[in-house]
Amino acid sequence: MHILVVDDDPLAGEMTAALLESQGHAPLLANDAMEAVEQLDTHSDIQLIVSDMHMPLVSGLALLAMLREQGNNLPFILLTGDTPDAALQQTPGLNACLRKDAELAWNLEVAVRQALALHG
């Protein structure tokens, strides 16, 4: 089972992937929304997407909307450097919106577990 990590910052993407790997998951990396779509087309065993929110060209929210329009209902977790507001937390189709902070390792583990349980 793969988890797709989408982040335009290679270091941040690798750190997120390392967190997921340490939790027993097999991460795949994409640098932007177009690479994410290519990865989804290539790997049929992707079960979850973890995306950065602020990316050039196509943001994490726009990627979520695009995938939902295409009928892709994979669990989707958004990561942001900002404090997520209540409206963002309620975005349809979004499983979690997590802040990139000292608690990310714990919060990401919990969010991944919950998202996979819902879609298991």
C-alpha positions in Angstrom: 0.0 0.0 0.0 1.3 3.4 -1.0 0.7 6.9 0.4 1.3 9.7 -2.1 3.1 12.7 -0.7 2.7 15.9 -2.8 4.9 18.8 -1.9 6.7 21.4 -4.0 9.5 21.7 -1.4 11.7 18.6 -1.8 13.0 18.7 1.8 9.5 19.0 3.3 8.2 16.2 1.0 11.1 13.9 2.1 10.5 14.7 5.7 6.8 13.8 5.4 7.7 10.7 3.5 10.2 9.7 6.2 7.6 10.2 8.9 5.2 8.0 7.0 7.9 5.4 6.4 8.8 5.3 10.1 5.1 4.6 10.8 5.2 1.5 8.5 3.8 3.0 5.3 5.3 3.1 1.8 5.4 6.7 0.6 5.6 7.9 -3.0 6.7 11.5 -3.8 5.3 14.0 -6.2 6.6 17.6 -6.6 3.3 19.1 -7.9 -0.3 18.3 -8.9 0.7 17.0 -12.3 3.2 14.6 -10.9 0.6 13.5 -8.4 -1.8 12.7 -11.2 0.9 10.7 -13.0 1.7 8.7 -9.8 -2.0 8.0 -9.3 -2.2 6.7 -12.9 0.9 4.6 -12.5 0.3 3.1 -9.0 -3.1 1.5 -8.5 -2.3 0.7 -4.9 -2.2 4.3 -3.6 -4.6 4.4 -0.7 -4.1 7.9 0.7 -2.8 11.4 -0.4 -1.0 13.8 1.8 -0.5 17.1 0.1 1.0 20.5 1.0 -1.5 23.3 0.8 0.6 26.1 -0.6 2.1 25.1 -4.0 2.6 27.1 -7.1 0.3 26.6 -10.1 -2.1 24.1 -8.4 -2.6 24.3 -4.6 -3.4 21.3 -2.4 -7.0 22.5 -2.2 -7.2 22.8 -6.0 -5.7 19.3 -6.3 -8.3 17.9 -3.9 -11.2 19.6 -5.9 -9.7 18.3 -9.2 -9.5 14.7 -8.0 -13.0 14.8 -6.6 -14.3 16.1 -9.9 -12.6 13.2 -11.6 -14.4 10.7 -9.2 -11.2 10.0 -7.2 -12.4 9.6 -3.6 -9.1 8.5 -2.0 -8.6 9.9 1.6 -6.9 13.3 1.4 -4.9 15.0 4.2 -3.7 18.6 3.7 -0.6 19.9 5.4 0.0 23.7 6.0 2.4 25.9 7.7 -0.5 28.1 8.8 -3.1 27.4 11.5 -6.0 25.8 9.7 -9.2 27.7 10.2 -12.6 26.1 10.8 -13.8 26.7 7.3 -10.8 24.9 5.9 -11.3 22.0 8.3 -14.8 21.5 6.9 -13.8 21.3 3.2 -15.8 18.6 1.6 -13.8 15.5 0.8 -10.9 16.5 3.1 -10.1 14.0 5.8 -7.8 16.2 7.9 -5.9 19.5 7.7 -2.7 19.4 9.8 -0.3 22.1 10.7 3.4 21.5 10.0 4.6 21.9 13.6 6.3 19.9 16.4 3.2 17.7 16.7 3.1 16.7 13.0 4.5 13.2 13.5 1.8 12.3 16.1 -1.0 14.2 14.3 -0.2 12.7 10.9 -0.1 9.1 12.4 -3.5 9.6 13.9 -5.0 11.2 10.8 -3.6 8.5 8.5 -5.0 5.8 10.8 -8.4 7.4 10.9 -8.6 8.1 7.2 -7.6 4.6 6.2 -10.1 3.1 8.8 -12.9 5.2 7.2 -12.0 4.0 3.7 -10.8 0.5 4.6 
